[in-house]
Amino acid sequence: MRIVTSNQLGRWFTTGLSVVGPLLLLVALVLDTSWIDHWLATGGLMLAVAVLRTQSTAVGKYSYLSASGVLAISGALLIGAVATGLAVAVGTFLGDWGLVKKHYRAAQVNTGREILGLFAGFGVYATAMLLGGATTALSREAFPALFLFAVSYFLATRLLFYFTLLIRRKLRADERQLILRYEII
């Protein structure tokens, strides 16, 4: 019987993130071509995400906080999830690999995680809009959906991020406590 180590499991998980996220985006780009109509906004959002990735706040050696999630949520509401997914993917990869000079593999994993987090959050938002009977994003009925979008995006991206670090045993005990204290609670 073969035993799987935490390093192997971590590599499988990070490979899954770096493959599944872009594949999901590719399928979305093919199925929903409305992103073509928003090429200028998508390009601007790409640049903004890339720049914000350079302005992240370090929480520990491997963990950080970035404000690019604000752009992801607002972009999805303004120009759509698919156009924003493209902008977030390209902006995250260019920001991490091209500007911050992170390793190519880390930029791939971060890109996949951001795509999955955006689509997961937007899926919760769309479901809440449907179940709540909201017709527009600015209606009174849409407030719970907007709140759920923000919370689910944050949770999806952070849980994927910290699970990756935990499974690969990259966080020290004090970093785990700091994350629990300031980010989760």
VMD Tcl script that builds the backbone (N, CA, C; Angstrom):
set m [mol new atoms 555]
animate dup $m
set s [atomselect $m all]
$s set {name element resname resid chain x y z} {
  {N N MET 1 A 0.838 -1.183 0.000}
  {CA C MET 1 A 0.000 0.000 0.000}
  {C C MET 1 A 0.886 1.251 0.000}
  {N N ARG 2 A 0.561 2.195 -0.874}
  {CA C ARG 2 A 1.342 3.414 -1.019}
  {C C ARG 2 A 0.757 4.512 -0.141}
  {N N ILE 3 A 1.613 5.153 0.620}
  {CA C ILE 3 A 1.174 6.237 1.503}
  {C C ILE 3 A 1.417 7.569 0.801}
  {N N VAL 4 A 0.406 8.413 0.821}
  {CA C VAL 4 A 0.499 9.737 0.214}
  {C C VAL 4 A 0.982 10.713 1.278}
  {N N THR 5 A 2.048 11.424 0.976}
  {CA C THR 5 A 2.582 12.399 1.920}
  {C C THR 5 A 1.847 13.726 1.760}
  {N N SER 6 A 2.024 14.600 2.740}
  {CA C SER 6 A 1.369 15.907 2.661}
  {C C SER 6 A 1.938 16.732 1.509}
  {N N ASN 7 A 3.228 16.533 1.185}
  {CA C ASN 7 A 3.807 17.256 0.045}
  {C C ASN 7 A 3.171 16.811 -1.260}
  {N N GLN 8 A 2.935 15.505 -1.414}
  {CA C GLN 8 A 2.294 15.010 -2.624}
  {C C GLN 8 A 0.862 15.520 -2.714}
  {N N LEU 9 A 0.146 15.448 -1.606}
  {CA C LEU 9 A -1.232 15.933 -1.577}
  {C C LEU 9 A -1.279 17.427 -1.886}
  {N N GLY 10 A -0.331 18.176 -1.337}
  {CA C GLY 10 A -0.256 19.610 -1.613}
  {C C GLY 10 A 0.011 19.893 -3.074}
  {N N ARG 11 A 0.903 19.119 -3.699}
  {CA C ARG 11 A 1.186 19.303 -5.123}
  {C C ARG 11 A -0.035 18.976 -5.965}
  {N N TRP 12 A -0.748 17.911 -5.608}
  {CA C TRP 12 A -1.966 17.562 -6.352}
  {C C TRP 12 A -3.003 18.669 -6.237}
  {N N PHE 13 A -3.158 19.190 -5.033}
  {CA C PHE 13 A -4.148 20.239 -4.807}
  {C C PHE 13 A -3.791 21.507 -5.575}
  {N N THR 14 A -2.538 21.921 -5.498}
  {CA C THR 14 A -2.136 23.137 -6.205}
  {C C THR 14 A -2.190 22.946 -7.720}
  {N N THR 15 A -1.860 21.759 -8.184}
  {CA C THR 15 A -1.992 21.469 -9.619}
  {C C THR 15 A -3.458 21.543 -10.026}
  {N N GLY 16 A -4.326 21.007 -9.182}
  {CA C GLY 16 A -5.763 21.083 -9.456}
  {C C GLY 16 A -6.245 22.521 -9.554}
  {N N LEU 17 A -5.790 23.358 -8.629}
  {CA C LEU 17 A -6.180 24.780 -8.672}
  {C C LEU 17 A -5.690 25.448 -9.949}
  {N N SER 18 A -4.443 25.172 -10.324}
  {CA C SER 18 A -3.866 25.848 -11.481}
  {C C SER 18 A -4.419 25.333 -12.807}
  {N N VAL 19 A -5.068 24.172 -12.796}
  {CA C VAL 19 A -5.653 23.626 -14.027}
  {C C VAL 19 A -7.161 23.866 -14.083}
  {N N VAL 20 A -7.862 23.585 -12.996}
  {CA C VAL 20 A -9.323 23.671 -12.988}
  {C C VAL 20 A -9.804 25.112 -13.141}
  {N N GLY 21 A -9.156 26.053 -12.466}
  {CA C GLY 21 A -9.570 27.450 -12.572}
  {C C GLY 21 A -9.526 27.969 -14.005}
  {N N PRO 22 A -8.373 27.889 -14.678}
  {CA C PRO 22 A -8.320 28.346 -16.071}
  {C C PRO 22 A -9.233 27.560 -17.015}
  {N N LEU 23 A -9.407 26.254 -16.792}
  {CA C LEU 23 A -10.327 25.485 -17.639}
  {C C LEU 23 A -11.759 25.967 -17.466}
  {N N LEU 24 A -12.141 26.241 -16.234}
  {CA C LEU 24 A -13.479 26.772 -15.969}
  {C C LEU 24 A -13.659 28.120 -16.659}
  {N N LEU 25 A -12.644 28.959 -16.589}
  {CA C LEU 25 A -12.710 30.255 -17.262}
  {C C LEU 25 A -12.814 30.080 -18.773}
  {N N LEU 26 A -12.047 29.176 -19.328}
  {CA C LEU 26 A -12.089 28.935 -20.768}
  {C C LEU 26 A -13.476 28.489 -21.213}
  {N N VAL 27 A -14.085 27.578 -20.465}
  {CA C VAL 27 A -15.447 27.127 -20.785}
  {C C VAL 27 A -16.420 28.294 -20.697}
  {N N ALA 28 A -16.282 29.124 -19.659}
  {CA C ALA 28 A -17.167 30.283 -19.494}
  {C C ALA 28 A -16.991 31.278 -20.637}
  {N N LEU 29 A -15.752 31.503 -21.080}
  {CA C LEU 29 A -15.497 32.435 -22.180}
  {C C LEU 29 A -16.116 31.944 -23.486}
  {N N VAL 30 A -16.122 30.634 -23.679}
  {CA C VAL 30 A -16.711 30.069 -24.897}
  {C C VAL 30 A -18.235 30.124 -24.834}
  {N N LEU 31 A -18.805 29.804 -23.671}
  {CA C LEU 31 A -20.265 29.748 -23.534}
  {C C LEU 31 A -20.916 31.127 -23.440}
  {N N ASP 32 A -20.230 32.080 -22.851}
  {CA C ASP 32 A -20.781 33.427 -22.681}
  {C C ASP 32 A -19.831 34.430 -23.324}
  {N N THR 33 A -20.160 34.868 -24.519}
  {CA C THR 33 A -19.273 35.766 -25.254}
  {C C THR 33 A -19.565 37.250 -24.993}
  {N N SER 34 A -20.359 37.535 -23.985}
  {CA C SER 34 A -20.657 38.940 -23.687}
  {C C SER 34 A -19.411 39.700 -23.238}
  {N N TRP 35 A -18.372 39.005 -22.838}
  {CA C TRP 35 A -17.136 39.654 -22.417}
  {C C TRP 35 A -16.484 40.433 -23.567}
  {N N ILE 36 A -16.780 40.039 -24.800}
  {CA C ILE 36 A -16.207 40.735 -25.958}
  {C C ILE 36 A -16.709 42.177 -26.015}
  {N N ASP 37 A -17.963 42.390 -25.598}
  {CA C ASP 37 A -18.543 43.737 -25.608}
  {C C ASP 37 A -17.901 44.652 -24.568}
  {N N HIS 38 A -17.234 44.075 -23.586}
  {CA C HIS 38 A -16.650 44.852 -22.488}
  {C C HIS 38 A -15.125 44.810 -22.526}
  {N N TRP 39 A -14.548 44.784 -23.710}
  {CA C TRP 39 A -13.100 44.617 -23.838}
  {C C TRP 39 A -12.326 45.760 -23.200}
  {N N LEU 40 A -12.827 46.970 -23.294}
  {CA C LEU 40 A -12.108 48.105 -22.724}
  {C C LEU 40 A -12.136 48.055 -21.189}
  {N N ALA 41 A -13.306 47.799 -20.637}
  {CA C ALA 41 A -13.420 47.689 -19.172}
  {C C ALA 41 A -12.622 46.497 -18.659}
  {N N THR 42 A -12.627 45.410 -19.419}
  {CA C THR 42 A -11.872 44.227 -19.023}
  {C C THR 42 A -10.374 44.529 -19.002}
  {N N GLY 43 A -9.905 45.233 -20.013}
  {CA C GLY 43 A -8.488 45.614 -20.049}
  {C C GLY 43 A -8.101 46.523 -18.896}
  {N N GLY 44 A -8.949 47.497 -18.604}
  {CA C GLY 44 A -8.683 48.379 -17.470}
  {C C GLY 44 A -8.675 47.633 -16.150}
  {N N LEU 45 A -9.607 46.711 -16.011}
  {CA C LEU 45 A -9.676 45.900 -14.798}
  {C C LEU 45 A -8.458 44.998 -14.665}
  {N N MET 46 A -7.969 44.460 -15.787}
  {CA C MET 46 A -6.738 43.645 -15.763}
  {C C MET 46 A -5.580 44.443 -15.186}
  {N N LEU 47 A -5.408 45.655 -15.690}
  {CA C LEU 47 A -4.313 46.505 -15.211}
  {C C LEU 47 A -4.480 46.854 -13.734}
  {N N ALA 48 A -5.696 47.172 -13.340}
  {CA C ALA 48 A -5.944 47.524 -11.941}
  {C C ALA 48 A -5.664 46.344 -11.010}
  {N N VAL 49 A -6.081 45.149 -11.405}
  {CA C VAL 49 A -5.818 43.957 -10.592}
  {C C VAL 49 A -4.312 43.713 -10.504}
  {N N ALA 50 A -3.609 43.822 -11.625}
  {CA C ALA 50 A -2.157 43.611 -11.621}
  {C C ALA 50 A -1.459 44.583 -10.673}
  {N N VAL 51 A -1.870 45.841 -10.714}
  {CA C VAL 51 A -1.254 46.841 -9.834}
  {C C VAL 51 A -1.591 46.552 -8.371}
  {N N LEU 52 A -2.841 46.204 -8.088}
  {CA C LEU 52 A -3.212 45.906 -6.699}
  {C C LEU 52 A -2.497 44.671 -6.163}
  {N N ARG 53 A -2.149 43.740 -7.023}
  {CA C ARG 53 A -1.404 42.556 -6.575}
  {C C ARG 53 A -0.018 42.950 -6.076}
  {N N THR 54 A 0.508 44.067 -6.542}
  {CA C THR 54 A 1.819 44.527 -6.067}
  {C C THR 54 A 1.711 45.230 -4.719}
  {N N GLN 55 A 0.507 45.586 -4.328}
  {CA C GLN 55 A 0.297 46.337 -3.090}
  {C C GLN 55 A -0.283 45.473 -1.981}
  {N N SER 56 A -0.004 44.185 -1.987}
  {CA C SER 56 A -0.565 43.299 -0.966}
  {C C SER 56 A 0.139 43.515 0.372}
  {N N THR 57 A -0.578 43.191 1.436}
  {CA C THR 57 A -0.057 43.330 2.785}
  {C C THR 57 A 0.354 41.959 3.297}
  {N N ALA 58 A 1.590 41.818 3.699}
  {CA C ALA 58 A 2.094 40.536 4.195}
  {C C ALA 58 A 1.534 40.259 5.588}
  {N N VAL 59 A 1.038 39.034 5.767}
  {CA C VAL 59 A 0.577 38.581 7.084}
  {C C VAL 59 A 1.627 37.662 7.685}
  {N N GLY 60 A 2.357 36.975 6.863}
  {CA C GLY 60 A 3.424 36.066 7.278}
  {C C GLY 60 A 4.337 35.850 6.094}
  {N N LYS 61 A 5.183 34.851 6.197}
  {CA C LYS 61 A 6.124 34.582 5.110}
  {C C LYS 61 A 5.408 34.201 3.820}
  {N N TYR 62 A 4.355 33.393 3.940}
  {CA C TYR 62 A 3.636 32.924 2.763}
  {C C TYR 62 A 2.247 33.524 2.610}
  {N N SER 63 A 1.739 34.136 3.627}
  {CA C SER 63 A 0.358 34.629 3.569}
  {C C SER 63 A 0.328 36.150 3.410}
  {N N TYR 64 A -0.716 36.612 2.726}
  {CA C TYR 64 A -0.848 38.035 2.435}
  {C C TYR 64 A -2.312 38.368 2.207}
  {N N LEU 65 A -2.609 39.647 2.237}
  {CA C LEU 65 A -3.941 40.156 1.920}
  {C C LEU 65 A -3.817 41.105 0.744}
  {N N SER 66 A -4.754 41.016 -0.181}
  {CA C SER 66 A -4.751 41.875 -1.351}
  {C C SER 66 A -6.134 42.496 -1.521}
  {N N ALA 67 A -6.171 43.707 -2.037}
  {CA C ALA 67 A -7.443 44.389 -2.253}
  {C C ALA 67 A -8.033 44.075 -3.618}
  {N N SER 68 A -7.443 43.147 -4.350}
  {CA C SER 68 A -7.957 42.833 -5.682}
  {C C SER 68 A -9.347 42.198 -5.622}
  {N N GLY 69 A -9.737 41.671 -4.479}
  {CA C GLY 69 A -11.081 41.112 -4.323}
  {C C GLY 69 A -12.173 42.154 -4.472}
  {N N VAL 70 A -11.880 43.379 -4.072}
  {CA C VAL 70 A -12.853 44.464 -4.235}
  {C C VAL 70 A -13.125 44.693 -5.718}
  {N N LEU 71 A -12.062 44.654 -6.521}
  {CA C LEU 71 A -12.228 44.798 -7.964}
  {C C LEU 71 A -12.972 43.610 -8.565}
  {N N ALA 72 A -12.692 42.415 -8.051}
  {CA C ALA 72 A -13.358 41.226 -8.575}
  {C C ALA 72 A -14.865 41.291 -8.331}
  {N N ILE 73 A -15.254 41.657 -7.136}
  {CA C ILE 73 A -16.679 41.716 -6.804}
  {C C ILE 73 A -17.372 42.847 -7.566}
  {N N SER 74 A -16.785 44.034 -7.537}
  {CA C SER 74 A -17.427 45.154 -8.230}
  {C C SER 74 A -17.423 44.948 -9.740}
  {N N GLY 75 A -16.354 44.382 -10.280}
  {CA C GLY 75 A -16.304 44.104 -11.709}
  {C C GLY 75 A -17.363 43.109 -12.141}
  {N N ALA 76 A -17.561 42.065 -11.340}
  {CA C ALA 76 A -18.575 41.059 -11.676}
  {C C ALA 76 A -19.969 41.670 -11.688}
  {N N LEU 77 A -20.212 42.605 -10.804}
  {CA C LEU 77 A -21.525 43.256 -10.767}
  {C C LEU 77 A -21.703 44.249 -11.910}
  {N N LEU 78 A -20.612 44.875 -12.341}
  {CA C LEU 78 A -20.712 45.916 -13.365}
  {C C LEU 78 A -20.610 45.388 -14.802}
  {N N ILE 79 A -19.667 44.494 -15.061}
  {CA C ILE 79 A -19.477 44.024 -16.440}
  {C C ILE 79 A -19.719 42.535 -16.609}
  {N N GLY 80 A -20.015 41.830 -15.522}
  {CA C GLY 80 A -20.305 40.402 -15.615}
  {C C GLY 80 A -19.176 39.539 -15.071}
  {N N ALA 81 A -19.540 38.344 -14.669}
  {CA C ALA 81 A -18.578 37.439 -14.036}
  {C C ALA 81 A -17.534 36.924 -15.025}
  {N N VAL 82 A -17.929 36.686 -16.259}
  {CA C VAL 82 A -16.993 36.114 -17.229}
  {C C VAL 82 A -15.931 37.140 -17.624}
  {N N ALA 83 A -16.347 38.361 -17.948}
  {CA C ALA 83 A -15.389 39.413 -18.290}
  {C C ALA 83 A -14.472 39.703 -17.108}
  {N N THR 84 A -15.041 39.733 -15.928}
  {CA C THR 84 A -14.239 39.972 -14.737}
  {C C THR 84 A -13.325 38.793 -14.453}
  {N N GLY 85 A -13.802 37.583 -14.693}
  {CA C GLY 85 A -12.952 36.405 -14.519}
  {C C GLY 85 A -11.719 36.474 -15.399}
  {N N LEU 86 A -11.908 36.904 -16.645}
  {CA C LEU 86 A -10.775 37.065 -17.551}
  {C C LEU 86 A -9.816 38.132 -17.031}
  {N N ALA 87 A -10.367 39.254 -16.592}
  {CA C ALA 87 A -9.541 40.344 -16.074}
  {C C ALA 87 A -8.789 39.933 -14.816}
  {N N VAL 88 A -9.469 39.253 -13.919}
  {CA C VAL 88 A -8.835 38.808 -12.674}
  {C C VAL 88 A -7.749 37.770 -12.969}
  {N N ALA 89 A -8.021 36.859 -13.893}
  {CA C ALA 89 A -7.034 35.834 -14.225}
  {C C ALA 89 A -5.764 36.449 -14.800}
  {N N VAL 90 A -5.923 37.272 -15.819}
  {CA C VAL 90 A -4.752 37.875 -16.464}
  {C C VAL 90 A -4.063 38.846 -15.506}
  {N N GLY 91 A -4.851 39.659 -14.797}
  {CA C GLY 91 A -4.270 40.616 -13.859}
  {C C GLY 91 A -3.531 39.948 -12.721}
  {N N THR 92 A -4.088 38.869 -12.187}
  {CA C THR 92 A -3.425 38.146 -11.097}
  {C C THR 92 A -2.122 37.535 -11.583}
  {N N PHE 93 A -2.179 36.878 -12.731}
  {CA C PHE 93 A -0.968 36.236 -13.242}
  {C C PHE 93 A 0.112 37.272 -13.572}
  {N N LEU 94 A -0.266 38.330 -14.289}
  {CA C LEU 94 A 0.719 39.361 -14.638}
  {C C LEU 94 A 1.244 40.094 -13.408}
  {N N GLY 95 A 0.357 40.355 -12.472}
  {CA C GLY 95 A 0.789 41.031 -11.254}
  {C C GLY 95 A 1.737 40.185 -10.431}
  {N N ASP 96 A 1.381 38.918 -10.228}
  {CA C ASP 96 A 2.210 38.046 -9.404}
  {C C ASP 96 A 3.524 37.677 -10.086}
  {N N TRP 97 A 3.441 37.246 -11.332}
  {CA C TRP 97 A 4.634 36.759 -12.024}
  {C C TRP 97 A 5.438 37.903 -12.632}
  {N N GLY 98 A 4.754 38.828 -13.295}
  {CA C GLY 98 A 5.461 39.877 -14.010}
  {C C GLY 98 A 5.924 41.032 -13.140}
  {N N LEU 99 A 5.104 41.446 -12.194}
  {CA C LEU 99 A 5.439 42.632 -11.399}
  {C C LEU 99 A 6.036 42.290 -10.041}
  {N N VAL 100 A 5.439 41.341 -9.330}
  {CA C VAL 100 A 5.930 40.981 -7.999}
  {C C VAL 100 A 7.098 40.004 -8.094}
  {N N LYS 101 A 7.224 39.348 -9.251}
  {CA C LYS 101 A 8.304 38.382 -9.508}
  {C C LYS 101 A 8.178 37.114 -8.673}
  {N N LYS 102 A 6.932 36.700 -8.422}
  {CA C LYS 102 A 6.723 35.405 -7.776}
  {C C LYS 102 A 7.052 34.313 -8.778}
  {N N HIS 103 A 7.271 33.133 -8.266}
  {CA C HIS 103 A 7.555 31.985 -9.126}
  {C C HIS 103 A 6.367 31.758 -10.061}
  {N N TYR 104 A 6.673 31.313 -11.277}
  {CA C TYR 104 A 5.647 31.054 -12.296}
  {C C TYR 104 A 4.552 30.129 -11.765}
  {N N ARG 105 A 4.953 29.088 -11.066}
  {CA C ARG 105 A 3.988 28.105 -10.524}
  {C C ARG 105 A 3.073 28.747 -9.480}
  {N N ALA 106 A 3.620 29.593 -8.628}
  {CA C ALA 106 A 2.811 30.278 -7.620}
  {C C ALA 106 A 1.805 31.206 -8.286}
  {N N ALA 107 A 2.225 31.883 -9.341}
  {CA C ALA 107 A 1.311 32.758 -10.079}
  {C C ALA 107 A 0.180 31.951 -10.719}
  {N N GLN 108 A 0.495 30.766 -11.230}
  {CA C GLN 108 A -0.533 29.890 -11.807}
  {C C GLN 108 A -1.549 29.466 -10.751}
  {N N VAL 109 A -1.064 29.050 -9.598}
  {CA C VAL 109 A -1.945 28.594 -8.518}
  {C C VAL 109 A -2.819 29.746 -8.029}
  {N N ASN 110 A -2.226 30.921 -7.834}
  {CA C ASN 110 A -2.994 32.086 -7.389}
  {C C ASN 110 A -4.069 32.459 -8.405}
  {N N THR 111 A -3.731 32.357 -9.680}
  {CA C THR 111 A -4.699 32.659 -10.738}
  {C C THR 111 A -5.871 31.692 -10.695}
  {N N GLY 112 A -5.578 30.411 -10.590}
  {CA C GLY 112 A -6.646 29.411 -10.512}
  {C C GLY 112 A -7.531 29.615 -9.303}
  {N N ARG 113 A -6.921 29.938 -8.162}
  {CA C ARG 113 A -7.688 30.165 -6.934}
  {C C ARG 113 A -8.603 31.375 -7.072}
  {N N GLU 114 A -8.107 32.452 -7.663}
  {CA C GLU 114 A -8.918 33.656 -7.825}
  {C C GLU 114 A -10.089 33.417 -8.772}
  {N N ILE 115 A -9.867 32.658 -9.835}
  {CA C ILE 115 A -10.961 32.340 -10.762}
  {C C ILE 115 A -12.025 31.515 -10.055}
  {N N LEU 116 A -11.605 30.471 -9.361}
  {CA C LEU 116 A -12.572 29.611 -8.660}
  {C C LEU 116 A -13.324 30.388 -7.590}
  {N N GLY 117 A -12.630 31.246 -6.858}
  {CA C GLY 117 A -13.283 32.048 -5.830}
  {C C GLY 117 A -14.314 33.005 -6.404}
  {N N LEU 118 A -13.966 33.641 -7.517}
  {CA C LEU 118 A -14.901 34.570 -8.158}
  {C C LEU 118 A -16.147 33.842 -8.645}
  {N N PHE 119 A -15.960 32.738 -9.351}
  {CA C PHE 119 A -17.119 32.015 -9.881}
  {C C PHE 119 A -17.949 31.380 -8.773}
  {N N ALA 120 A -17.313 30.914 -7.713}
  {CA C ALA 120 A -18.065 30.364 -6.582}
  {C C ALA 120 A -18.900 31.461 -5.920}
  {N N GLY 121 A -18.275 32.604 -5.668}
  {CA C GLY 121 A -18.994 33.720 -5.063}
  {C C GLY 121 A -20.128 34.219 -5.939}
  {N N PHE 122 A -19.868 34.327 -7.239}
  {CA C PHE 122 A -20.911 34.798 -8.143}
  {C C PHE 122 A -22.045 33.780 -8.248}
  {N N GLY 123 A -21.730 32.511 -8.156}
  {CA C GLY 123 A -22.776 31.482 -8.161}
  {C C GLY 123 A -23.692 31.608 -6.953}
  {N N VAL 124 A -23.104 31.888 -5.790}
  {CA C VAL 124 A -23.911 32.115 -4.585}
  {C C VAL 124 A -24.770 33.358 -4.769}
  {N N TYR 125 A -24.180 34.405 -5.326}
  {CA C TYR 125 A -24.908 35.652 -5.579}
  {C C TYR 125 A -26.088 35.415 -6.525}
  {N N ALA 126 A -25.848 34.743 -7.640}
  {CA C ALA 126 A -26.909 34.495 -8.621}
  {C C ALA 126 A -28.024 33.653 -8.025}
  {N N THR 127 A -27.659 32.664 -7.236}
  {CA C THR 127 A -28.664 31.821 -6.588}
  {C C THR 127 A -29.487 32.629 -5.589}
  {N N ALA 128 A -28.816 33.462 -4.795}
  {CA C ALA 128 A -29.524 34.293 -3.820}
  {C C ALA 128 A -30.430 35.309 -4.509}
  {N N MET 129 A -29.994 35.850 -5.640}
  {CA C MET 129 A -30.844 36.784 -6.399}
  {C C MET 129 A -32.098 36.067 -6.888}
  {N N LEU 130 A -31.926 34.878 -7.391}
  {CA C LEU 130 A -33.049 34.103 -7.901}
  {C C LEU 130 A -34.020 33.728 -6.789}
  {N N LEU 131 A -33.487 33.212 -5.693}
  {CA C LEU 131 A -34.340 32.790 -4.580}
  {C C LEU 131 A -34.983 33.964 -3.858}
  {N N GLY 132 A -34.286 35.105 -3.840}
  {CA C GLY 132 A -34.815 36.292 -3.166}
  {C C GLY 132 A -35.789 37.091 -4.007}
  {N N GLY 133 A -35.915 36.743 -5.267}
  {CA C GLY 133 A -36.839 37.444 -6.136}
  {C C GLY 133 A -36.363 38.817 -6.567}
  {N N ALA 134 A -35.065 39.064 -6.461}
  {CA C ALA 134 A -34.531 40.358 -6.858}
  {C C ALA 134 A -34.453 40.446 -8.377}
  {N N THR 135 A -34.828 41.596 -8.900}
  {CA C THR 135 A -34.792 41.785 -10.351}
  {C C THR 135 A -33.580 42.584 -10.806}
  {N N THR 136 A -33.082 43.476 -9.955}
  {CA C THR 136 A -31.890 44.255 -10.286}
  {C C THR 136 A -30.950 44.251 -9.088}
  {N N ALA 137 A -29.684 44.530 -9.351}
  {CA C ALA 137 A -28.686 44.530 -8.285}
  {C C ALA 137 A -28.862 45.704 -7.330}
  {N N LEU 138 A -29.643 46.707 -7.717}
  {CA C LEU 138 A -29.841 47.873 -6.858}
  {C C LEU 138 A -31.183 47.864 -6.133}
  {N N SER 139 A -31.879 46.750 -6.193}
  {CA C SER 139 A -33.159 46.673 -5.487}
  {C C SER 139 A -32.946 46.280 -4.022}
  {N N ARG 140 A -33.942 46.536 -3.234}
  {CA C ARG 140 A -33.892 46.202 -1.811}
  {C C ARG 140 A -33.714 44.700 -1.602}
  {N N GLU 141 A -34.319 43.903 -2.466}
  {CA C GLU 141 A -34.235 42.453 -2.353}
  {C C GLU 141 A -32.840 41.925 -2.668}
  {N N ALA 142 A -32.009 42.731 -3.304}
  {CA C ALA 142 A -30.673 42.288 -3.711}
  {C C ALA 142 A -29.626 42.421 -2.611}
  {N N PHE 143 A -29.916 43.160 -1.537}
  {CA C PHE 143 A -28.915 43.356 -0.492}
  {C C PHE 143 A -28.412 42.058 0.130}
  {N N PRO 144 A -29.283 41.105 0.465}
  {CA C PRO 144 A -28.751 39.834 0.990}
  {C C PRO 144 A -27.858 39.114 -0.023}
  {N N ALA 145 A -28.221 39.168 -1.290}
  {CA C ALA 145 A -27.415 38.513 -2.319}
  {C C ALA 145 A -26.044 39.181 -2.445}
  {N N LEU 146 A -26.023 40.502 -2.382}
  {CA C LEU 146 A -24.749 41.217 -2.450}
  {C C LEU 146 A -23.861 40.881 -1.258}
  {N N PHE 147 A -24.463 40.817 -0.091}
  {CA C PHE 147 A -23.719 40.446 1.113}
  {C C PHE 147 A -23.166 39.025 0.981}
  {N N LEU 148 A -24.004 38.101 0.523}
  {CA C LEU 148 A -23.558 36.719 0.357}
  {C C LEU 148 A -22.460 36.599 -0.690}
  {N N PHE 149 A -22.521 37.412 -1.729}
  {CA C PHE 149 A -21.474 37.417 -2.741}
  {C C PHE 149 A -20.132 37.784 -2.109}
  {N N ALA 150 A -20.120 38.876 -1.373}
  {CA C ALA 150 A -18.874 39.330 -0.749}
  {C C ALA 150 A -18.326 38.289 0.231}
  {N N VAL 151 A -19.192 37.752 1.061}
  {CA C VAL 151 A -18.752 36.775 2.061}
  {C C VAL 151 A -18.285 35.479 1.398}
  {N N SER 152 A -19.039 34.985 0.435}
  {CA C SER 152 A -18.665 33.716 -0.193}
  {C C SER 152 A -17.397 33.855 -1.036}
  {N N TYR 153 A -17.205 34.988 -1.701}
  {CA C TYR 153 A -15.955 35.209 -2.439}
  {C C TYR 153 A -14.772 35.209 -1.472}
  {N N PHE 154 A -14.915 35.975 -0.394}
  {CA C PHE 154 A -13.849 36.058 0.599}
  {C C PHE 154 A -13.540 34.676 1.173}
  {N N LEU 155 A -14.576 33.953 1.578}
  {CA C LEU 155 A -14.359 32.634 2.166}
  {C C LEU 155 A -13.741 31.655 1.171}
  {N N ALA 156 A -14.228 31.651 -0.051}
  {CA C ALA 156 A -13.703 30.707 -1.045}
  {C C ALA 156 A -12.222 30.970 -1.317}
  {N N THR 157 A -11.860 32.216 -1.549}
  {CA C THR 157 A -10.455 32.499 -1.863}
  {C C THR 157 A -9.555 32.272 -0.658}
  {N N ARG 158 A -9.984 32.689 0.508}
  {CA C ARG 158 A -9.151 32.526 1.702}
  {C C ARG 158 A -9.037 31.054 2.106}
  {N N LEU 159 A -10.142 30.305 2.062}
  {CA C LEU 159 A -10.075 28.892 2.431}
  {C C LEU 159 A -9.200 28.105 1.466}
  {N N LEU 160 A -9.319 28.372 0.174}
  {CA C LEU 160 A -8.446 27.701 -0.787}
  {C C LEU 160 A -6.986 28.072 -0.546}
  {N N PHE 161 A -6.740 29.333 -0.256}
  {CA C PHE 161 A -5.378 29.800 -0.011}
  {C C PHE 161 A -4.785 29.149 1.232}
  {N N TYR 162 A -5.509 29.225 2.340}
  {CA C TYR 162 A -4.954 28.694 3.583}
  {C C TYR 162 A -4.936 27.173 3.610}
  {N N PHE 163 A -5.875 26.534 2.945}
  {CA C PHE 163 A -5.824 25.080 2.854}
  {C C PHE 163 A -4.560 24.648 2.108}
  {N N THR 164 A -4.222 25.377 1.047}
  {CA C THR 164 A -2.995 25.081 0.306}
  {C C THR 164 A -1.774 25.209 1.209}
  {N N LEU 165 A -1.723 26.276 1.992}
  {CA C LEU 165 A -0.586 26.474 2.889}
  {C C LEU 165 A -0.563 25.449 4.021}
  {N N LEU 166 A -1.730 25.122 4.553}
  {CA C LEU 166 A -1.785 24.151 5.652}
  {C C LEU 166 A -1.409 22.752 5.198}
  {N N ILE 167 A -1.920 22.332 4.055}
  {CA C ILE 167 A -1.656 20.977 3.591}
  {C C ILE 167 A -0.177 20.797 3.229}
  {N N ARG 168 A 0.461 21.891 2.808}
  {CA C ARG 168 A 1.883 21.836 2.481}
  {C C ARG 168 A 2.760 22.177 3.691}
  {N N ARG 169 A 2.128 22.416 4.840}
  {CA C ARG 169 A 2.817 22.736 6.097}
  {C C ARG 169 A 3.757 23.937 5.950}
  {N N LYS 170 A 3.241 24.992 5.368}
  {CA C LYS 170 A 4.031 26.201 5.145}
  {C C LYS 170 A 3.854 27.239 6.249}
  {N N LEU 171 A 2.832 27.076 7.100}
  {CA C LEU 171 A 2.565 28.072 8.135}
  {C C LEU 171 A 3.125 27.630 9.478}
  {N N ARG 172 A 3.799 28.559 10.141}
  {CA C ARG 172 A 4.258 28.301 11.507}
  {C C ARG 172 A 3.065 28.476 12.450}
  {N N ALA 173 A 3.216 28.041 13.673}
  {CA C ALA 173 A 2.131 28.113 14.651}
  {C C ALA 173 A 1.682 29.554 14.882}
  {N N ASP 174 A 2.638 30.483 14.983}
  {CA C ASP 174 A 2.262 31.877 15.212}
  {C C ASP 174 A 1.531 32.467 14.011}
  {N N GLU 175 A 1.875 32.030 12.793}
  {CA C GLU 175 A 1.160 32.505 11.607}
  {C C GLU 175 A -0.268 31.952 11.579}
  {N N ARG 176 A -0.433 30.698 11.962}
  {CA C ARG 176 A -1.788 30.125 12.013}
  {C C ARG 176 A -2.647 30.886 13.012}
  {N N GLN 177 A -2.090 31.237 14.160}
  {CA C GLN 177 A -2.840 31.993 15.159}
  {C C GLN 177 A -3.167 33.399 14.659}
  {N N LEU 178 A -2.228 34.034 13.989}
  {CA C LEU 178 A -2.440 35.365 13.447}
  {C C LEU 178 A -3.565 35.352 12.415}
  {N N ILE 179 A -3.545 34.346 11.551}
  {CA C ILE 179 A -4.599 34.211 10.535}
  {C C ILE 179 A -5.942 33.989 11.196}
  {N N LEU 180 A -5.993 33.106 12.168}
  {CA C LEU 180 A -7.242 32.837 12.877}
  {C C LEU 180 A -7.740 34.092 13.572}
  {N N ARG 181 A -6.858 34.802 14.201}
  {CA C ARG 181 A -7.238 35.993 14.974}
  {C C ARG 181 A -7.717 37.131 14.081}
  {N N TYR 182 A -6.989 37.447 13.037}
  {CA C TYR 182 A -7.275 38.648 12.270}
  {C C TYR 182 A -8.079 38.442 10.998}
  {N N GLU 183 A -8.042 37.264 10.445}
  {CA C GLU 183 A -8.751 37.087 9.186}
  {C C GLU 183 A -10.030 36.299 9.339}
  {N N ILE 184 A -9.986 35.220 10.051}
  {CA C ILE 184 A -11.180 34.373 10.167}
  {C C ILE 184 A -12.188 35.016 11.116}
  {N N ILE 185 A -11.750 35.396 12.289}
  {CA C ILE 185 A -12.663 35.953 13.291}
  {C C ILE 185 A -13.036 37.363 12.885}
}
mol reanalyze $m
mol bondsrecalc $m
mol representation Tube
mol addrep $m
